[in-house]
Amino acid sequence: MNPKVLVLPSFYPIEMDFPRGVFFKEQTELINKYGGDATILYNEARSITSLSFKKLIKFHFQKSSKYENNIFVLRRHSWNVVPTRFQLGKNIWIKQSLDLFDRYVSNFGRPDLLHVHCALHAGSVAKIIKEKYNIPYLVTEHSTFFATREIDPIVEKEISDIYNNANKLITVSNPFKELILKKIRGINTDVSVIPNFIDTDFFDPYSDSIIYDKQEIVLFCTCYHEPKKNLYRLIDAFKEAFRVHNNLRLILGGEGSETINLKKYVKDKGLDSVIEFPGFLDRVQIRDYLNNSDLFVLSSDYETFGVVLIEAMSMGVPVLSTDSGGPEDFINAEVGYVSSKDTNKFADCILDFIIRRNTFNKKNIRNYAISNFSGKAVAKKYVELYKDLLY
């Protein structure tokens, strides 16, 4: 018998808004595909800065429950009137989430287990539910919060309490596990590593992806355009490599707070004819771009894992990443490169790839991704973990 699991993500894709947390959605779909019985509960935290009359008509704090692909999702279509970075805003979000949980129980009964993605702030919801109903919970931690800032003692205690009341803590890589144990003192719950995972059947180079004729060597990156991704490093490294090989092209997919500045930076460098900004890409478009790319590149300052890297590998594409806290745990010489954060070193890796690109075996790279990060390989680990925690 499969336990009834209620998934509590701290963020999740929101209609008509930037799709943060899409990998929580896709991974829950895979868990259900491979034997799980999981439902999503999410209190939307829609930014008040994006408020419009059209949006308010559609999203006015109402609750909804429906299937989205193969996941049943309960939502409260909220506005983040008081940001959750303030205590009052956090308290409001937690209370609204608990009200949504009561609706779930009224309609579907009590779940057997709660699965939290990112302790802040869904972990606080799970902790209160456990105290009230004695329902166990586990936390999978993904947040780069631990690497990007010093943790306030009050926040550290909050996170520590969430972890220590959990029945299990999962991190997505060994370096990230060590970082958490360093930053959050006094963790006494069991901590394990289970990597992120993807639908390798979808990210398949032999799918119906569009193939186009190209003369250049194509470098591809897609990510949120935000400071921690440090796309300026990638642009500078590309410029150095381009001086040696002028048949290079760089595609920077995605959008974010840095997009306008990045476009200006590229133009000022005189690279706007060889660096393309296609904008936000859905997963079908990402697959198409990967199928026409020679190297996937990620120049982040911080990554707890790097899901886009394993999507690229599933497509048989070699990868290059900075040693940013997660990728170095799974990238080896057969699938690509791990560089220091030094721009010149990153450029050297690009140049080495150009020389050695025909030595990378597309099939071997894909098989490595399937063996280690496919839904079949990893989602079943979670299904078994759910059972182990309960039976």
C-alpha positions as CSV (number, residue, x, y, z in Angstrom):
1,M,0.0,0.0,0.0
2,N,1.4,3.4,-1.0
3,P,1.2,6.1,1.6
4,K,-0.9,9.2,0.9
5,V,1.7,12.0,0.7
6,L,0.9,15.7,0.8
7,V,3.7,17.8,-0.8
8,L,4.3,21.3,0.7
9,P,6.6,23.4,-1.6
10,S,7.8,26.7,-0.3
11,F,7.3,28.0,-3.9
12,Y,5.6,26.5,-7.0
13,P,4.6,27.6,-10.5
14,I,1.9,30.3,-10.6
15,E,-0.3,31.1,-13.6
16,M,0.5,34.4,-15.3
17,D,3.7,34.7,-13.2
18,F,7.4,33.6,-13.4
19,P,7.4,29.8,-13.0
20,R,9.5,29.3,-9.9
21,G,9.6,25.8,-8.5
22,V,8.8,24.1,-11.8
23,F,11.1,21.2,-10.8
24,F,9.0,20.6,-7.7
25,K,6.1,20.1,-10.0
26,E,8.0,17.8,-12.5
27,Q,9.5,15.7,-9.7
28,T,6.2,15.2,-8.0
29,E,4.8,14.1,-11.4
30,L,7.6,11.6,-11.7
31,I,7.0,10.3,-8.1
32,N,3.4,9.6,-9.0
33,K,4.4,8.1,-12.3
34,Y,6.6,5.5,-10.5
35,G,4.2,4.4,-7.8
36,G,3.7,7.4,-5.5
37,D,0.4,8.9,-4.4
38,A,1.2,12.6,-3.9
39,T,-0.9,15.7,-3.8
40,I,0.4,19.3,-3.9
41,L,-0.8,22.0,-1.5
42,Y,0.3,25.5,-2.2
43,N,-0.7,28.9,-0.9
44,E,0.3,31.2,-3.8
45,A,2.5,34.2,-2.8
46,R,1.8,36.3,-5.9
47,S,3.8,39.6,-5.8
48,I,1.7,42.6,-5.1
49,T,4.0,44.6,-7.5
50,S,2.4,42.6,-10.4
51,L,-1.1,43.5,-9.4
52,S,-3.5,44.4,-12.2
53,F,-7.3,44.6,-12.5
54,K,-7.2,41.6,-14.9
55,K,-5.2,39.5,-12.5
56,L,-7.3,40.5,-9.4
57,I,-10.4,39.4,-11.2
58,K,-8.9,36.0,-11.8
59,F,-6.9,35.6,-8.6
60,H,-8.9,37.0,-5.6
61,F,-7.8,34.7,-2.7
62,Q,-10.2,31.9,-3.8
63,K,-9.3,28.3,-3.3
64,S,-9.2,25.7,-6.1
65,S,-8.5,22.0,-6.4
66,K,-8.0,20.2,-9.7
67,Y,-5.6,17.8,-11.5
68,E,-2.6,19.4,-13.2
69,N,-1.1,16.7,-15.4
70,N,-1.1,13.7,-13.0
71,I,-1.0,15.7,-9.8
72,F,-4.0,16.8,-7.8
73,V,-3.2,20.4,-6.7
74,L,-4.9,22.5,-4.0
75,R,-4.2,26.2,-4.3
76,R,-5.2,29.4,-2.6
77,H,-4.8,32.1,-5.2
78,S,-3.3,34.7,-2.9
79,W,-1.5,38.0,-3.1
80,N,1.6,38.6,-1.1
81,V,0.1,41.8,0.5
82,V,2.8,41.7,3.2
83,P,6.1,40.1,1.9
84,T,7.1,36.9,3.6
85,R,10.5,38.4,4.4
86,F,8.7,40.3,7.2
87,Q,7.5,38.3,10.2
88,L,3.9,39.4,9.7
89,G,3.9,38.4,6.1
90,K,5.4,35.0,7.0
91,N,2.7,34.5,9.7
92,I,0.0,35.3,7.2
93,W,1.4,32.9,4.7
94,I,1.6,30.1,7.3
95,K,-1.9,30.7,8.5
96,Q,-3.3,30.7,5.0
97,S,-1.5,27.4,4.3
98,L,-2.9,25.8,7.4
99,D,-6.4,26.9,6.4
100,L,-5.8,25.2,3.1
101,F,-4.6,22.1,4.9
102,D,-7.9,22.0,6.9
103,R,-9.7,22.1,3.6
104,Y,-7.7,19.2,2.3
105,V,-8.5,17.1,5.5
106,S,-12.2,18.0,5.2
107,N,-12.3,16.7,1.6
108,F,-9.8,13.9,1.5
109,G,-9.0,12.9,5.1
110,R,-5.6,13.1,6.8
111,P,-2.5,12.4,4.7
112,D,0.0,9.8,5.9
113,L,3.1,11.9,5.4
114,L,4.1,15.5,4.5
115,H,6.9,16.1,2.1
116,V,8.4,19.7,2.4
117,H,10.5,21.3,-0.4
118,C,12.7,24.0,1.2
119,A,12.3,24.5,5.0
120,L,11.5,28.2,4.7
121,H,8.5,28.6,5.0
122,A,6.7,25.4,4.2
123,G,8.6,23.6,6.9
124,S,7.0,25.8,9.6
125,V,3.6,24.6,8.2
126,A,4.6,21.0,8.4
127,K,6.0,21.4,12.0
128,I,2.7,22.9,13.2
129,I,0.7,20.1,11.4
130,K,2.9,17.4,13.0
131,E,2.4,19.0,16.5
132,K,-1.4,19.1,16.0
133,Y,-2.1,15.9,14.1
134,N,1.1,13.8,14.7
135,I,1.6,13.5,11.0
136,P,5.3,12.8,10.2
137,Y,7.2,14.9,7.6
138,L,10.4,14.9,5.7
139,V,12.3,17.9,4.2
140,T,14.1,18.0,0.9
141,E,16.3,21.1,1.0
142,H,17.3,22.9,-2.2
143,S,17.7,26.5,-1.2
144,T,20.8,28.5,-2.2
145,F,19.9,30.7,0.8
146,F,22.5,28.9,2.8
147,A,25.3,29.8,0.4
148,T,24.3,33.3,-0.5
149,R,24.1,35.0,2.9
150,E,25.0,34.9,6.6
151,I,22.2,33.3,8.5
152,D,20.6,35.3,11.3
153,P,20.6,33.4,14.6
154,I,16.8,33.7,14.8
155,V,16.4,32.2,11.3
156,E,19.0,29.5,12.2
157,K,17.0,28.5,15.2
158,E,13.8,28.4,13.1
159,I,15.4,26.2,10.5
160,S,17.1,24.0,13.1
161,D,13.7,23.4,14.8
162,I,12.1,22.5,11.5
163,Y,14.9,20.0,10.7
164,N,15.0,18.4,14.1
165,N,11.3,17.9,14.2
166,A,11.4,16.3,10.8
167,N,11.5,12.5,10.4
168,K,14.1,12.8,7.7
169,L,16.2,15.6,6.0
170,I,17.3,15.1,2.4
171,T,19.8,17.3,0.6
172,V,20.4,17.1,-3.2
173,S,24.2,16.9,-3.1
174,N,27.0,16.0,-0.8
175,P,28.7,19.5,-0.9
176,F,25.3,21.0,-0.1
177,K,24.8,18.6,2.8
178,E,28.2,19.7,4.3
179,L,27.2,23.4,3.8
180,I,24.0,22.9,5.7
181,L,25.7,21.0,8.6
182,K,28.2,23.9,8.8
183,K,25.6,26.7,8.7
184,I,22.9,25.2,10.9
185,R,24.3,24.0,14.2
186,G,22.8,21.3,16.3
187,I,21.1,19.2,13.6
188,N,20.2,15.9,15.2
189,T,17.9,14.4,12.6
190,D,19.0,11.9,10.0
191,V,20.4,13.5,6.9
192,S,20.7,11.7,3.6
193,V,21.6,12.7,0.0
194,I,19.2,12.0,-2.9
195,P,20.0,13.9,-6.1
196,N,17.5,15.8,-8.1
197,F,15.9,14.0,-11.0
198,I,14.3,14.6,-14.4
199,D,12.1,12.9,-17.0
200,T,14.8,11.4,-19.2
201,D,12.2,10.0,-21.5
202,F,11.2,13.6,-22.3
203,F,14.8,14.9,-22.5
204,D,15.7,12.4,-25.2
205,P,17.8,13.5,-28.3
206,Y,15.8,11.0,-30.3
207,S,12.5,12.7,-29.6
208,D,10.6,14.9,-32.1
209,S,12.9,17.8,-31.3
210,I,13.5,20.3,-34.1
211,I,17.0,20.0,-35.6
212,Y,18.4,22.9,-37.6
213,D,21.5,23.2,-39.8
214,K,24.3,25.2,-38.1
215,Q,27.8,26.2,-39.0
216,E,28.9,27.5,-35.6
217,I,29.8,25.8,-32.3
218,V,26.8,26.5,-30.1
219,L,27.1,27.2,-26.4
220,F,23.7,27.2,-24.6
221,C,22.6,28.3,-21.2
222,T,19.2,28.8,-19.8
223,C,18.5,30.0,-16.2
224,Y,17.0,32.8,-14.2
225,H,18.8,36.0,-15.1
226,E,19.7,36.9,-11.5
227,P,22.9,38.0,-9.8
228,K,23.8,34.6,-8.3
229,K,23.9,33.1,-11.9
230,N,26.8,35.5,-12.7
231,L,26.1,35.5,-16.5
232,Y,28.6,38.3,-16.8
233,R,31.3,35.7,-16.1
234,L,30.0,33.6,-18.9
235,I,29.9,36.5,-21.3
236,D,33.4,37.5,-20.5
237,A,34.7,33.9,-20.8
238,F,32.8,33.6,-24.1
239,K,34.5,36.8,-25.4
240,E,37.9,35.4,-24.6
241,A,37.2,32.1,-26.4
242,F,35.6,34.0,-29.3
243,R,38.9,35.8,-29.9
244,V,40.5,32.5,-30.7
245,H,37.6,30.8,-32.4
246,N,35.2,33.2,-34.2
247,N,32.8,30.4,-35.2
248,L,31.2,30.4,-31.7
249,R,27.7,31.4,-30.8
250,L,26.2,31.7,-27.3
251,I,22.5,31.4,-26.5
252,L,21.3,32.8,-23.2
253,G,17.8,31.5,-22.5
254,G,15.6,32.7,-19.7
255,E,14.6,36.0,-18.1
256,G,15.0,37.9,-14.9
257,S,16.0,41.0,-13.0
258,E,19.4,41.1,-14.9
259,T,18.1,40.7,-18.4
260,I,18.1,44.3,-19.5
261,N,21.6,44.9,-18.0
262,L,22.9,41.7,-19.6
263,K,21.7,42.8,-23.1
264,K,23.4,46.2,-22.6
265,Y,26.6,44.5,-21.4
266,V,26.6,42.2,-24.5
267,K,26.0,45.2,-26.8
268,D,28.8,47.2,-25.2
269,K,31.2,44.3,-25.6
270,G,30.3,44.2,-29.3
271,L,29.0,40.7,-29.1
272,D,25.3,41.2,-29.9
273,S,25.7,39.5,-33.3
274,V,26.9,36.3,-31.7
275,I,25.0,36.2,-28.4
276,E,21.3,35.5,-28.6
277,F,18.6,36.2,-26.0
278,P,15.6,34.1,-26.9
279,G,13.7,34.9,-23.7
280,F,11.8,32.6,-21.4
281,L,11.9,29.0,-22.7
282,D,9.4,26.2,-21.9
283,R,10.7,22.7,-21.5
284,V,9.9,21.8,-25.1
285,Q,11.9,24.8,-26.3
286,I,14.8,23.9,-23.9
287,R,14.9,20.4,-25.4
288,D,15.0,21.8,-28.9
289,Y,17.9,24.2,-28.0
290,L,19.8,21.4,-26.3
291,N,19.4,19.1,-29.3
292,N,21.1,21.8,-31.3
293,S,23.8,22.7,-28.9
294,D,27.4,21.5,-28.6
295,L,28.1,22.5,-25.0
296,F,25.8,23.5,-22.1
297,V,27.4,26.2,-19.8
298,L,26.5,27.4,-16.3
299,S,28.6,30.1,-14.6
300,S,26.8,30.4,-11.3
301,D,28.3,31.6,-8.0
302,Y,26.0,29.2,-6.1
303,E,24.1,26.1,-7.1
304,T,22.7,23.5,-4.7
305,F,22.5,21.1,-7.6
306,G,21.8,22.4,-11.2
307,V,18.8,20.6,-12.8
308,V,19.5,22.1,-16.2
309,L,22.9,20.3,-16.2
310,I,21.3,16.9,-16.0
311,E,18.7,17.9,-18.6
312,A,21.6,18.7,-20.9
313,M,23.3,15.4,-20.1
314,S,20.1,13.5,-20.7
315,M,20.2,15.0,-24.2
316,G,23.8,13.7,-24.6
317,V,25.2,17.3,-24.4
318,P,28.5,17.8,-22.6
319,V,28.4,20.4,-19.7
320,L,30.6,23.0,-18.2
321,S,29.9,24.4,-14.8
322,T,31.6,26.4,-12.1
323,D,32.4,24.7,-8.8
324,S,29.4,26.3,-7.3
325,G,28.4,23.9,-4.6
326,G,26.4,21.1,-6.3
327,P,27.6,20.4,-9.9
328,E,31.0,19.2,-8.8
329,D,29.3,16.3,-7.0
330,F,28.2,14.7,-10.3
331,I,30.2,16.1,-13.3
332,N,33.1,14.0,-14.3
333,A,35.6,14.1,-17.2
334,E,33.4,11.8,-19.4
335,V,30.4,14.2,-19.3
336,G,32.1,17.6,-19.1
337,Y,34.0,20.1,-17.1
338,V,34.0,21.7,-13.6
339,S,35.8,25.1,-13.6
340,S,36.9,27.4,-10.8
341,K,35.0,30.7,-10.7
342,D,37.9,32.5,-12.4
343,T,36.8,33.8,-15.8
344,N,40.0,32.9,-17.6
345,K,39.8,29.3,-16.3
346,F,36.2,29.1,-17.5
347,A,37.3,30.4,-20.9
348,D,40.1,27.8,-20.9
349,C,37.5,25.0,-20.5
350,I,35.6,26.3,-23.4
351,L,38.7,26.3,-25.6
352,D,39.6,22.8,-24.4
353,F,36.1,21.6,-25.3
354,I,36.5,23.1,-28.8
355,I,39.6,21.0,-29.3
356,R,38.2,17.8,-27.7
357,R,34.5,18.0,-28.6
358,N,34.6,15.0,-30.9
359,T,35.9,12.9,-28.0
360,F,32.7,13.2,-26.0
361,N,30.3,10.3,-26.6
362,K,26.7,11.5,-26.7
363,K,25.3,8.0,-25.9
364,N,27.6,7.6,-22.9
365,I,26.6,11.0,-21.5
366,R,22.9,10.2,-21.9
367,N,23.3,6.7,-20.3
368,Y,25.1,8.4,-17.3
369,A,22.2,10.7,-16.8
370,I,19.6,7.9,-17.1
371,S,21.5,5.7,-14.6
372,N,21.8,8.4,-12.0
373,F,19.0,11.0,-12.5
374,S,16.1,9.5,-14.3
375,G,12.7,9.5,-12.7
376,K,12.7,5.7,-12.7
377,A,16.0,5.6,-10.9
378,V,15.4,8.3,-8.3
379,A,11.6,8.7,-7.9
380,K,11.4,5.1,-6.7
381,K,13.9,6.0,-3.9
382,Y,11.4,8.5,-2.6
383,V,8.5,6.0,-2.9
384,E,10.5,3.5,-0.8
385,L,11.6,6.2,1.6
386,Y,7.9,7.2,2.2
387,K,7.2,3.5,3.1
388,D,10.2,3.2,5.3
389,L,9.2,6.2,7.3
390,L,5.8,4.8,8.0
391,Y,5.8,1.0,8.0
